[in-house]
Amino acid sequence: MPELPEVETIARGLAIAVVGKTIDSVTVLLPRVVVPEPERFAELAAGERIAAVGRRGKFVVISLASGRQLVVHLRMTGRLIVQGAGATIPEPYTNVILRFRDGWQLCFADVRTFGRMRLVEPEEPWAAEVGVEPLSSDFSLDRFSSLLHGRTTPVKVLLLDQRRIAGIGNIYACEALWEARIHPNRSSGSLSRPARRRLHHSITDVLRRAIELRGTSARDYVDADGLRGGFQNVLSVYGRHGKECPRCSRSIVRTVVAGRGTWWCRSCQRS
Ligand SMILES: [Zn+2]
């Protein structure tokens, strides 16, 4: 599933490709992936100009000139692929096509069809449940400490909770905990101040480094230009069961924390 760095990369690529373009028409090929229902969705979107493309948590947010927003959740296998003028065949598994007046089009493709594209009104509080952005100035050490305070939840589970911190999924939770040398099952509220500081730093550090490398292509993630990311080549623990820990050379283990595969080093993640 694309996490913050992948969604950020997709949003940046899309912004370059589609900002300023006007939507001419919309074709919904799979009705259940859009909200509101397809006819209304198409009617509202047609004629809108793309004002900006950004990200909130794991959502791609396409801002329209009227103040409405197209909020896209890619879920497992969703892709947003831009095609230049003259493209006759949409991307495979396309569920929604936005056609622009200049002949370009944006395909929302999704093999597994869990992804959603929602058109929200300017005043709709769709992000009310989404937690703090870890790369924003709101994500201070104090704010992070208050999220952990008093909680017995394993720290890895807390990192994945989108209502607390937005955008971190399994890959970057594993990587940040390794970087901070913290046991994934450690109860959140029991982390010492130095451990909290290390983890706060490692979260922002791993996310920034992953954005620089345009995300991780663990399975099928590609950006808006159809390109794979590069962070899979520098992962320290995620998916590396049985391989050497880059810090201490012992074997990386895989265990299950709250139903999710978790990769970590028994030797150097003891805090
Ligand atoms: Zn190690």
Residues whose N, C-alpha, C, O or C-beta is under 5 A from the ligand:
A	BS01	ZN	C245 R247 C248 S249 C265 S267 C268
